């Protein structure tokens, strides 16, 4: 972790040619550094002001820009900050960066702007992680969940849980100070009631992780079936694009093909796979093995079969061999080519008649709706909640067995520690490096 007294700079927009580009700078000397290479004086500029002028390297004009001034503590990082909006030439951006570095800034590390916002108490750790979730959101559900977390809803819940436990922990610790006098300041029945209430609320948060993971990452949806069942045709019909190669030749698809379908704000991550059969072709068999691996990891498995060719016995055998997944849809394709009754979802992928399948996907998507409850979407948070719950269960077991107050206090401190890891009230440098180095440079 680099020195936080240095002034950092980085492009805040992606590399490439664009209409505009933004360079961001933050640190104690940010305004002075910008002033040294800007055509107008910024020494008396107020915060939240916008200035038109030129970025210059000595007498050489680099570009006409709009420059925004933010004075500490009223900025994203809590420090003096500058944002320069220039023309979107990579060369111009590079020259502006070189000039700012020449006058005293250094290139920021990944996530360093948000790290400084956290260290300057502009965000807690859960809110900082929500910033990354917002940047990487790919659906309405994922975006709204990130916005809610960034506004502090989850953090408030954790803070409340922690404070209630701290109040009781203080009484337990007080007993330890008067250990020789055999006094009880903390009502054991009250502590038991509180711990049970906290466990119930933690379990509610933990149980929301399934929905939170769907909002954030989507539903991992695998389309599987025998060769020539119409899997690639179905993928193309779902996304309304000729994404996968379609052929009458069996074994055309030899590797997984991935696309995204969004229904009612929920992202279905579609994976078209190689046909399920044993093959003497080494390359095709590798594709089949990958199909089986994808099926095992699926949240939703769409098993597609040719309604005109597959016998009931073969179908029953194939279904019995499918792995267990959270959702499974058995879909009869080419239903327009058979006159018999079909007990499964019937479609004709080639003609685009897939409304019955879309209806089932809509039904699954409808199970994931935003309510007023807090939703957990971060694996780190879910693991911390689980460890906190384990510590609280140890508190209950200790109360049942009549252990001394110092051991009860130790278990309470463990629960507080894991809750504190979520919001950043308890942290260490390795944890911060692990989180913030996953951010992009400039954020």
C-alpha positions, -999 to 999 in steps of 0.1 A, spaced: 0 0 0 16 33 -11 18 65 9 -15 83 13 2 116 15 11 115 -22 -11 130 -49 -24 104 -73 -36 107 -109 -52 83 -133 -75 82 -163 -111 77 -152 -124 66 -186 -114 36 -207 -85 36 -231 -95 43 -267 -107 71 -290 -138 88 -277 -155 122 -277 -142 131 -243 -119 115 -217 -116 123 -180 -84 124 -159 -88 123 -121 -64 136 -95 -66 134 -57 -44 144 -28 -33 173 -7 -14 190 -35 -39 182 -63 -51 218 -68 -16 232 -67 -3 207 -93 -33 214 -116 -27 251 -111 9 247 -123 -2 235 -157 -35 252 -162 -40 285 -181 -60 301 -153 -53 304 -116 -70 279 -94 -55 289 -60 -87 307 -49 -111 285 -68 -141 273 -48 -150 236 -45 -177 223 -69 -167 248 -96 -160 242 -133 -133 261 -152 -126 263 -190 -90 267 -201 -60 249 -215 -37 223 -200 -1 234 -208 33 219 -205 54 251 -202 43 272 -232 30 242 -251 -8 239 -251 -19 202 -248 -57 206 -251 -87 228 -243 -104 213 -213 -131 216 -187 -115 213 -152 -136 206 -120 -123 216 -86 -133 197 -54 -119 208 -20 -115 185 10 -135 171 26 -162 176 0 -150 151 -27 -153 114 -35 -120 107 -17 -124 133 10 -92 150 -3 -86 179 -27 -95 166 -61 -93 176 -97 -111 162 -127 -100 172 -162 -124 166 -192 -104 166 -224 -108 155 -260 -108 117 -261 -75 111 -279 -53 85 -261 -23 107 -270 -39 138 -253 -47 118 -222 -11 104 -221 3 140 -224 -20 153 -196 -9 125 -173 28 130 -181 24 167 -174 6 162 -140 32 136 -130 60 161 -140 46 186 -115 43 161 -86 16 135 -90 20 98 -94 0 72 -112 -27 57 -89 -29 20 -81 -60 0 -89 -88 11 -65 -67 37 -48 -93 65 -51 -120 44 -35 -95 31 -9 -88 67 1 -126 73 3 -128 44 27 -98 55 48 -112 90 50 -146 76 61 -165 87 31 -175 51 26 -174 20 47 -160 -12 33 -193 -27 22 -202 5 4 -168 6 -13 -174 -29 -26 -208 -18 -39 -190 8 -60 -172 -21 -79 -205 -40 -81 -221 -9 -97 -193 -5 -123 -196 -42 -133 -234 -44 -131 -250 -59 -163 -287 -59 -155 -313 -37 -138 -314 -60 -108 -277 -59 -103 -275 -21 -106 -304 -15 -82 -288 -39 -56 -255 -21 -59 -271 13 -55 -290 2 -24 -258 -12 -8 -238 19 -17 -264 40 1 -256 21 32 -287 -1 38 -267 -32 45 -241 -13 65 -268 1 88 -281 -34 95 -246 -47 104 -239 -16 125 -271 -21 145 -263 -58 150 -229 -49 162 -239 -21 185 -265 -43 203 -239 -69 209 -213 -43 220 -236 -30 247 -239 -65 262 -202 -72 257 -194 -41 278 -213 -55 307 -196 -89 304 -162 -72 303 -171 -52 334 -178 -85 352 -142 -96 344 -129 -64 360 -147 -73 392 -139 -110 389 -129 -115 425 -161 -100 438 -184 -126 420 -209 -100 406 -231 -102 375 -238 -70 355 -251 -88 324 -284 -105 327 -278 -140 313 -315 -145 302 -313 -111 284 -281 -121 267 -296 -154 256 -326 -135 241 -304 -110 224 -282 -137 208 -312 -156 196 -326 -125 180 -292 -117 164 -289 -152 150 -324 -149 135 -315 -117 118 -281 -130 106 -299 -161 91 -323 -138 72 -293 -120 57 -275 -153 49 -306 -168 33 -308 -137 10 -274 -146 -6 -290 -169 -32 -311 -140 -45 -282 -116 -41 -260 -138 -62 -286 -140 -89 -291 -102 -89 -253 -97 -92 -241 -126 -114 -273 -138 -131 -287 -174 -134 -261 -198 -149 -283 -215 -176 -270 -245 -195 -288 -258 -226 -280 -295 -229 -292 -324 -249 -282 -350 -275 -266 -340 -309 -291 -323 -333 -317 -317 -306 -317 -280 -317 -296 -265 -288 -278 -239 -310 -310 -231 -328 -327 -224 -295 -298 -202 -283 -301 -181 -315 -339 -179 -311 -336 -168 -274 -311 -140 -282 -327 -132 -316 -292 -134 -332 -273 -159 -353 -247 -164 -326 -242 -202 -328 -235 -222 -360 -264 -244 -369 -260 -275 -391 -276 -309 -398 -243 -325 -391 -241 -340 -357 -214 -327 -333 -212 -292 -349 -209 -276 -315 -177 -288 -298 -172 -262 -272 -195 -241 -249 -209 -209 -264 -221 -182 -239 -246 -154 -243 -268 -133 -220 -306 -130 -220 -322 -105 -197 -358 -111 -186 -376 -88 -162 -343 -73 -151 -328 -108 -143 -298 -119 -163 -298 -155 -177 -263 -165 -186 -270 -189 -215 -245 -216 -223 -249 -237 -254 -231 -270 -251 -218 -299 -272 -243 -328 -277 -244 -355 -251 -230 -388 -266 -199 -409 -265 -177 -400 -294 -145 -416 -309 -136 -381 -320 -111 -368 -293 -120 -332 -298 -157 -338 -297 -154 -359 -266 -135 -330 -249 -166 -309 -258 -189 -335 -242 -168 -336 -210 -171 -298 -209 -209 -301 -213 -211 -324 -183 -189 -300 -162 -211 -271 -172 -243 -290 -163 -229 -298 -128 -224 -261 -122 -257 -249 -136 -284 -230 -117 -309 -238 -144 -306 -268 -167 -326 -267 -199 -327 -302 -213 -337 -301 -249 -348 -332 -268 -361 -339 -303 -398 -347 -298 -400 -363 -333 -372 -388 -327 -366 -395 -290 -386 -425 -276 -402 -422 -241 -379 -448 -227 -347 -431 -240 -360 -398 -227 -367 -412 -192 -333 -427 -191 -316 -394 -202 -336 -374 -176 -326 -398 -148 -289 -392 -156 -291 -354 -154 -274 -338 -124 -294 -321 -96 -297 -284 -102 -317 -256 -86 -340 -254 -116 -346 -278 -144 -368 -275 -176 -373 -304 -199 -381 -290 -233 -395 -308 -263 -382 -293 -295 -395 -298 -331 -430 -302 -315 -445 -291 -348 -432 -323 -365 -451 -347 -342 -488 -353 -337 -485 -371 -303 -492 -354 -270 -462 -340 -252 -461 -336 -214 -431 -312 -213 -426 -277 -225 -432 -277 -263 -414 -254 -287 -402 -252 -323 -368 -234 -321 -364 -233 -359 -397 -214 -364 -391 -192 -334 -421 -206 -315 -406 -205 -280 -432 -186 -261 -439 -214 -237 -402 -216 -227 -400 -178 -223 -430 -180 -200 -412 -205 -178 -381 -182 -177 -403 -153 -167 -418 -174 -139 -383 -182 -126 -372 -145 -129 -403 -134 -110 -391 -154 -79 -363 -128 -75 -379 -95 -67 -367 -65 -47 -385 -61 -14 -376 -39 16 -353 -65 30 -315 -62 28 -299 -85 3 -264 -100 6 -246 -105 -27 -209 -107 -16 -192 -140 -9 -170 -123 17 -200 -109 35 -218 -143 35 -187 -160 49 -183 -134 77 -220 -137 86 -216 -175 89 -186 -172 111 -203 -146 133 -233 -170 136 -209 -198 147 -194 -175 174 -229 -166 186 -239 -203 188 -207 -208 209 -220 -180 232 -253 -199 237 -235 -232 242 -213 -215 268 -243 -201 286 -259 -236 287 -228 -251 301 -222 -223 327 -187 -213 315 -171 -183 331 -178 -147 319 -143 -143 304 -149 -172 280 -183 -159 271 -167 -125 264 -142 -142 241 -170 -157 219 -188 -124 218 -156 -107 207 -153 -132 179 -188 -125 167 -180 -87 168 -148 -93 149 -165 -110 120 -193 -85 118 -167 -57 118 -149 -73 89 -180 -66 67 -182 -29 73 -144 -23 78 -147 -14 115 -122 -43 118 -96 -46 90 -60 -53 80 -38 -44 51 -41 -78 34 -79 -76 34 -78 -41 19 -52 -51 -7 -74 -81 -17 -105 -59 -21 -92 -28 -37 -66 -43 -61 -96 -58 -80 -109 -23 -88 -100 -7 -121 -73 21 -122 -90 55 -118 -117 43 -93 
